[in-house]
Amino acid sequence: MVESPQTPPRRPVEDTSPGLGSQTSLPIRGLTRDTIATDPNFFAAQQAVAAMLLDVQAQTPRIARHMASHRRWLVSQTSFALAMRAKMEPGAPELTPGRLLAALTPHVEINRKTLSQYLGEMEAHGLLAPPDEYKGDGRLRPVTTTPLAEQGMRRWCEGHLHCLDILDGGARLDAARRDPDLAFAMQRQMVEIIRVDPEWHAPPAAMAHFLGSDTGGMMLHALTRMLRDLRETDGRIYLERVSIADFAEQFLISVSKIKRMVQKAEEAGNLGWEEPRRRGRLWLSPDFIRAHSRRQAVKFEAVERAYRAVA
């Protein structure tokens, strides 16, 4: 039987009573997806996360690509969790294509060939590498995380913890910076939680064509970052002036790929421009924004639950 990512033994799951929670200044009650989605500060939190992720994309676009689509996101997060478990838990098995496939198969449609391709790309991009000391069967092709991957994942974890702090005034980020193992322990637990969440695996129809693209996830964050506020004008929420070519340049892909992605959203009434030929200000529908916010709330709830389990 192949083990899935788990919380390391050094951090037993604790309850959230005032005495135990006071160490990291956590409120007694944890945040849920419903309270997160309706929190008046969640818009600011989403923009903060979007800015962080877009900064990562600008600095290391190849790394960001592995977190942009729904499937690649889950592969990357699970890979990291399994590899870090092997690093931090004595006796835990190394990350191999077979173990990763076994952990993912119940939750994502992917075959071994595609999975091996993803792992090969992550290795080529400096996110995974063969372990320095491995005495097992070399045919299993084990890999482990690199300093570059660990730096990026730590930033991802700390960025999301900071945004949870924005919502309730907690001190999760401070706790993670005091304890260098906490962020990675939280990430492994987060993977356990979110990979069995039915709502996460069934994104709204408005999101589906974005989340199926290796650029679509970052595109959604870019749209979020461009929002000035959530005021509606004739059933639309306006952003700024931006062209298809601007998006193509930002994400280093062809104009035709951006057009295909945008066209589906336009046909669904989720997105458009105020002038013909995609000119003028870009606008989004309120329903589209609410769907994206709800999906982000599901993710933040998983981070919150994971943090409480290990802090």
Contacts in CASP RR format, 6 or more apart in sequence:
PFRMAT RR
TARGET T0000
AUTHOR 0000-0000-0000
METHOD contacts of the structure
MODEL  1
MVESPQTPPRRPVEDTSPGLGSQTSLPIRGLTRDTIATDPNFFAAQQAVA
AMLLDVQAQTPRIARHMASHRRWLVSQTSFALAMRAKMEPGAPELTPGRL
LAALTPHVEINRKTLSQYLGEMEAHGLLAPPDEYKGDGRLRPVTTTPLAE
QGMRRWCEGHLHCLDILDGGARLDAARRDPDLAFAMQRQMVEIIRVDPEW
HAPPAAMAHFLGSDTGGMMLHALTRMLRDLRETDGRIYLERVSIADFAEQ
FLISVSKIKRMVQKAEEAGNLGWEEPRRRGRLWLSPDFIRAHSRRQAVKF
EAVERAYRAVA
2 93 0 8 1.000
2 98 0 8 1.000
2 99 0 8 1.000
2 102 0 8 1.000
2 103 0 8 1.000
3 85 0 8 1.000
3 92 0 8 1.000
3 93 0 8 1.000
3 99 0 8 1.000
4 82 0 8 1.000
4 103 0 8 1.000
4 192 0 8 1.000
5 78 0 8 1.000
5 81 0 8 1.000
5 82 0 8 1.000
5 85 0 8 1.000
5 103 0 8 1.000
5 188 0 8 1.000
5 189 0 8 1.000
5 191 0 8 1.000
5 192 0 8 1.000
6 85 0 8 1.000
6 188 0 8 1.000
6 189 0 8 1.000
6 192 0 8 1.000
7 13 0 8 1.000
7 185 0 8 1.000
7 188 0 8 1.000
7 189 0 8 1.000
7 192 0 8 1.000
7 309 0 8 1.000
7 310 0 8 1.000
8 85 0 8 1.000
8 88 0 8 1.000
8 89 0 8 1.000
8 181 0 8 1.000
8 185 0 8 1.000
8 188 0 8 1.000
9 89 0 8 1.000
10 181 0 8 1.000
10 185 0 8 1.000
11 182 0 8 1.000
11 185 0 8 1.000
11 309 0 8 1.000
11 310 0 8 1.000
11 311 0 8 1.000
13 309 0 8 1.000
13 310 0 8 1.000
14 20 0 8 1.000
14 21 0 8 1.000
14 308 0 8 1.000
14 309 0 8 1.000
14 311 0 8 1.000
16 26 0 8 1.000
16 28 0 8 1.000
16 29 0 8 1.000
16 30 0 8 1.000
16 308 0 8 1.000
17 28 0 8 1.000
18 28 0 8 1.000
21 28 0 8 1.000
21 311 0 8 1.000
23 175 0 8 1.000
23 311 0 8 1.000
24 170 0 8 1.000
24 171 0 8 1.000
24 172 0 8 1.000
24 174 0 8 1.000
24 175 0 8 1.000
24 311 0 8 1.000
25 169 0 8 1.000
25 170 0 8 1.000
25 171 0 8 1.000
25 174 0 8 1.000
25 175 0 8 1.000
26 170 0 8 1.000
26 171 0 8 1.000
26 172 0 8 1.000
26 308 0 8 1.000
26 311 0 8 1.000
27 168 0 8 1.000
27 169 0 8 1.000
27 170 0 8 1.000
30 304 0 8 1.000
30 305 0 8 1.000
30 308 0 8 1.000
31 39 0 8 1.000
31 164 0 8 1.000
31 167 0 8 1.000
31 168 0 8 1.000
31 300 0 8 1.000
31 301 0 8 1.000
31 304 0 8 1.000
32 301 0 8 1.000
33 199 0 8 1.000
33 294 0 8 1.000
33 297 0 8 1.000
33 298 0 8 1.000
33 300 0 8 1.000
33 301 0 8 1.000
34 297 0 8 1.000
36 42 0 8 1.000
36 167 0 8 1.000
36 297 0 8 1.000
36 300 0 8 1.000
36 301 0 8 1.000
36 304 0 8 1.000
37 293 0 8 1.000
37 294 0 8 1.000
37 297 0 8 1.000
39 45 0 8 1.000
39 167 0 8 1.000
41 166 0 8 1.000
41 167 0 8 1.000
42 167 0 8 1.000
42 293 0 8 1.000
42 296 0 8 1.000
42 297 0 8 1.000
43 227 0 8 1.000
43 230 0 8 1.000
43 293 0 8 1.000
44 166 0 8 1.000
45 163 0 8 1.000
45 164 0 8 1.000
45 166 0 8 1.000
45 167 0 8 1.000
45 300 0 8 1.000
46 163 0 8 1.000
46 224 0 8 1.000
46 293 0 8 1.000
46 296 0 8 1.000
47 224 0 8 1.000
47 225 0 8 1.000
47 227 0 8 1.000
48 159 0 8 1.000
48 162 0 8 1.000
48 163 0 8 1.000
48 166 0 8 1.000
49 159 0 8 1.000
49 160 0 8 1.000
49 163 0 8 1.000
49 221 0 8 1.000
49 296 0 8 1.000
50 221 0 8 1.000
50 222 0 8 1.000
50 224 0 8 1.000
50 225 0 8 1.000
51 225 0 8 1.000
52 155 0 8 1.000
52 156 0 8 1.000
52 159 0 8 1.000
53 64 0 8 1.000
53 67 0 8 1.000
53 156 0 8 1.000
53 218 0 8 1.000
53 221 0 8 1.000
54 218 0 8 1.000
54 221 0 8 1.000
54 222 0 8 1.000
54 225 0 8 1.000
56 63 0 8 1.000
56 64 0 8 1.000
56 152 0 8 1.000
56 155 0 8 1.000
56 156 0 8 1.000
57 64 0 8 1.000
57 218 0 8 1.000
57 251 0 8 1.000
60 148 0 8 1.000
61 251 0 8 1.000
61 252 0 8 1.000
62 125 0 8 1.000
63 125 0 8 1.000
63 127 0 8 1.000
63 148 0 8 1.000
63 149 0 8 1.000
63 152 0 8 1.000
64 218 0 8 1.000
65 72 0 8 1.000
65 214 0 8 1.000
65 215 0 8 1.000
66 72 0 8 1.000
66 73 0 8 1.000
66 75 0 8 1.000
66 76 0 8 1.000
66 118 0 8 1.000
66 121 0 8 1.000
66 122 0 8 1.000
66 125 0 8 1.000
66 127 0 8 1.000
67 73 0 8 1.000
67 76 0 8 1.000
67 77 0 8 1.000
67 156 0 8 1.000
68 213 0 8 1.000
68 214 0 8 1.000
68 215 0 8 1.000
68 216 0 8 1.000
68 217 0 8 1.000
68 218 0 8 1.000
69 211 0 8 1.000
69 212 0 8 1.000
69 213 0 8 1.000
69 214 0 8 1.000
69 216 0 8 1.000
69 217 0 8 1.000
70 203 0 8 1.000
70 211 0 8 1.000
70 212 0 8 1.000
71 108 0 8 1.000
71 109 0 8 1.000
71 110 0 8 1.000
71 212 0 8 1.000
72 118 0 8 1.000
72 214 0 8 1.000
74 104 0 8 1.000
74 107 0 8 1.000
74 108 0 8 1.000
74 195 0 8 1.000
75 100 0 8 1.000
75 104 0 8 1.000
75 108 0 8 1.000
75 110 0 8 1.000
75 115 0 8 1.000
75 118 0 8 1.000
76 122 0 8 1.000
76 127 0 8 1.000
77 187 0 8 1.000
77 190 0 8 1.000
77 191 0 8 1.000
77 194 0 8 1.000
78 100 0 8 1.000
78 103 0 8 1.000
78 104 0 8 1.000
78 191 0 8 1.000
78 195 0 8 1.000
79 95 0 8 1.000
79 100 0 8 1.000
79 119 0 8 1.000
79 122 0 8 1.000
79 128 0 8 1.000
80 145 0 8 1.000
80 149 0 8 1.000
80 153 0 8 1.000
80 187 0 8 1.000
81 187 0 8 1.000
81 188 0 8 1.000
81 191 0 8 1.000
81 192 0 8 1.000
82 95 0 8 1.000
82 99 0 8 1.000
82 100 0 8 1.000
82 103 0 8 1.000
83 94 0 8 1.000
83 95 0 8 1.000
83 128 0 8 1.000
83 143 0 8 1.000
83 144 0 8 1.000
83 145 0 8 1.000
84 145 0 8 1.000
84 150 0 8 1.000
84 184 0 8 1.000
84 187 0 8 1.000
84 188 0 8 1.000
85 92 0 8 1.000
85 188 0 8 1.000
86 92 0 8 1.000
86 93 0 8 1.000
86 94 0 8 1.000
86 95 0 8 1.000
86 144 0 8 1.000
87 144 0 8 1.000
87 145 0 8 1.000
88 181 0 8 1.000
88 184 0 8 1.000
88 185 0 8 1.000
93 99 0 8 1.000
94 131 0 8 1.000
94 134 0 8 1.000
94 140 0 8 1.000
94 142 0 8 1.000
94 143 0 8 1.000
94 144 0 8 1.000
95 128 0 8 1.000
95 142 0 8 1.000
95 143 0 8 1.000
95 144 0 8 1.000
96 140 0 8 1.000
96 141 0 8 1.000
96 142 0 8 1.000
96 143 0 8 1.000
97 112 0 8 1.000
97 115 0 8 1.000
97 116 0 8 1.000
97 119 0 8 1.000
97 141 0 8 1.000
98 112 0 8 1.000
98 140 0 8 1.000
100 115 0 8 1.000
100 119 0 8 1.000
101 110 0 8 1.000
101 112 0 8 1.000
101 115 0 8 1.000
103 195 0 8 1.000
104 110 0 8 1.000
104 115 0 8 1.000
104 195 0 8 1.000
107 195 0 8 1.000
107 196 0 8 1.000
107 201 0 8 1.000
108 201 0 8 1.000
119 128 0 8 1.000
119 143 0 8 1.000
120 128 0 8 1.000
122 128 0 8 1.000
122 149 0 8 1.000
123 129 0 8 1.000
123 143 0 8 1.000
126 146 0 8 1.000
126 148 0 8 1.000
126 149 0 8 1.000
127 145 0 8 1.000
127 146 0 8 1.000
127 148 0 8 1.000
127 149 0 8 1.000
128 143 0 8 1.000
128 144 0 8 1.000
128 145 0 8 1.000
128 146 0 8 1.000
128 149 0 8 1.000
129 143 0 8 1.000
129 144 0 8 1.000
129 146 0 8 1.000
130 142 0 8 1.000
130 143 0 8 1.000
130 144 0 8 1.000
131 142 0 8 1.000
131 143 0 8 1.000
131 144 0 8 1.000
134 142 0 8 1.000
136 142 0 8 1.000
145 153 0 8 1.000
150 184 0 8 1.000
153 183 0 8 1.000
153 184 0 8 1.000
153 187 0 8 1.000
154 183 0 8 1.000
154 184 0 8 1.000
156 187 0 8 1.000
157 176 0 8 1.000
157 183 0 8 1.000
157 184 0 8 1.000
157 186 0 8 1.000
157 187 0 8 1.000
157 303 0 8 1.000
158 173 0 8 1.000
158 176 0 8 1.000
158 177 0 8 1.000
158 183 0 8 1.000
159 173 0 8 1.000
160 299 0 8 1.000
160 300 0 8 1.000
160 303 0 8 1.000
161 172 0 8 1.000
161 173 0 8 1.000
161 176 0 8 1.000
161 183 0 8 1.000
161 186 0 8 1.000
161 303 0 8 1.000
161 307 0 8 1.000
162 172 0 8 1.000
162 173 0 8 1.000
163 300 0 8 1.000
164 170 0 8 1.000
164 172 0 8 1.000
164 300 0 8 1.000
164 303 0 8 1.000
164 304 0 8 1.000
164 307 0 8 1.000
165 171 0 8 1.000
165 172 0 8 1.000
165 173 0 8 1.000
172 307 0 8 1.000
172 311 0 8 1.000
175 182 0 8 1.000
175 311 0 8 1.000
176 182 0 8 1.000
176 183 0 8 1.000
176 186 0 8 1.000
182 310 0 8 1.000
182 311 0 8 1.000
185 310 0 8 1.000
186 303 0 8 1.000
186 306 0 8 1.000
186 307 0 8 1.000
186 309 0 8 1.000
186 310 0 8 1.000
186 311 0 8 1.000
187 306 0 8 1.000
188 306 0 8 1.000
189 305 0 8 1.000
189 306 0 8 1.000
189 309 0 8 1.000
189 310 0 8 1.000
190 302 0 8 1.000
190 303 0 8 1.000
190 305 0 8 1.000
190 306 0 8 1.000
192 306 0 8 1.000
193 302 0 8 1.000
193 305 0 8 1.000
193 306 0 8 1.000
194 200 0 8 1.000
194 298 0 8 1.000
194 299 0 8 1.000
194 302 0 8 1.000
197 298 0 8 1.000
197 302 0 8 1.000
199 298 0 8 1.000
200 295 0 8 1.000
200 298 0 8 1.000
200 299 0 8 1.000
200 302 0 8 1.000
203 211 0 8 1.000
203 295 0 8 1.000
204 291 0 8 1.000
204 294 0 8 1.000
204 295 0 8 1.000
205 268 0 8 1.000
206 265 0 8 1.000
206 268 0 8 1.000
206 270 0 8 1.000
206 287 0 8 1.000
206 288 0 8 1.000
206 291 0 8 1.000
206 292 0 8 1.000
207 220 0 8 1.000
207 291 0 8 1.000
207 292 0 8 1.000
207 295 0 8 1.000
209 261 0 8 1.000
209 264 0 8 1.000
209 265 0 8 1.000
210 216 0 8 1.000
210 217 0 8 1.000
210 219 0 8 1.000
210 220 0 8 1.000
210 261 0 8 1.000
210 265 0 8 1.000
211 217 0 8 1.000
211 220 0 8 1.000
213 219 0 8 1.000
213 257 0 8 1.000
213 261 0 8 1.000
215 251 0 8 1.000
215 253 0 8 1.000
215 257 0 8 1.000
215 258 0 8 1.000
215 261 0 8 1.000
216 261 0 8 1.000
218 251 0 8 1.000
219 247 0 8 1.000
219 251 0 8 1.000
219 258 0 8 1.000
219 261 0 8 1.000
220 292 0 8 1.000
222 247 0 8 1.000
222 250 0 8 1.000
222 251 0 8 1.000
223 239 0 8 1.000
223 271 0 8 1.000
223 282 0 8 1.000
223 284 0 8 1.000
223 292 0 8 1.000
224 292 0 8 1.000
226 239 0 8 1.000
226 240 0 8 1.000
226 242 0 8 1.000
226 282 0 8 1.000
227 237 0 8 1.000
227 239 0 8 1.000
227 284 0 8 1.000
227 289 0 8 1.000
228 238 0 8 1.000
228 239 0 8 1.000
228 240 0 8 1.000
230 237 0 8 1.000
230 286 0 8 1.000
230 289 0 8 1.000
231 237 0 8 1.000
232 286 0 8 1.000
235 285 0 8 1.000
235 286 0 8 1.000
236 283 0 8 1.000
236 284 0 8 1.000
236 285 0 8 1.000
237 283 0 8 1.000
237 284 0 8 1.000
237 285 0 8 1.000
237 286 0 8 1.000
237 289 0 8 1.000
238 274 0 8 1.000
238 281 0 8 1.000
238 282 0 8 1.000
238 283 0 8 1.000
239 281 0 8 1.000
239 282 0 8 1.000
239 283 0 8 1.000
239 284 0 8 1.000
240 281 0 8 1.000
240 282 0 8 1.000
241 280 0 8 1.000
241 281 0 8 1.000
241 282 0 8 1.000
242 282 0 8 1.000
243 278 0 8 1.000
243 279 0 8 1.000
244 255 0 8 1.000
244 258 0 8 1.000
244 259 0 8 1.000
244 262 0 8 1.000
244 278 0 8 1.000
245 255 0 8 1.000
247 258 0 8 1.000
247 262 0 8 1.000
248 254 0 8 1.000
248 255 0 8 1.000
248 257 0 8 1.000
248 258 0 8 1.000
251 258 0 8 1.000
262 271 0 8 1.000
262 272 0 8 1.000
262 278 0 8 1.000
265 271 0 8 1.000
265 272 0 8 1.000
265 288 0 8 1.000
266 272 0 8 1.000
269 285 0 8 1.000
269 288 0 8 1.000
270 284 0 8 1.000
270 285 0 8 1.000
270 287 0 8 1.000
270 288 0 8 1.000
271 282 0 8 1.000
271 283 0 8 1.000
271 284 0 8 1.000
271 285 0 8 1.000
271 288 0 8 1.000
272 278 0 8 1.000
272 282 0 8 1.000
272 283 0 8 1.000
272 284 0 8 1.000
273 279 0 8 1.000
273 280 0 8 1.000
273 281 0 8 1.000
273 282 0 8 1.000
273 283 0 8 1.000
274 280 0 8 1.000
274 281 0 8 1.000
274 283 0 8 1.000
END
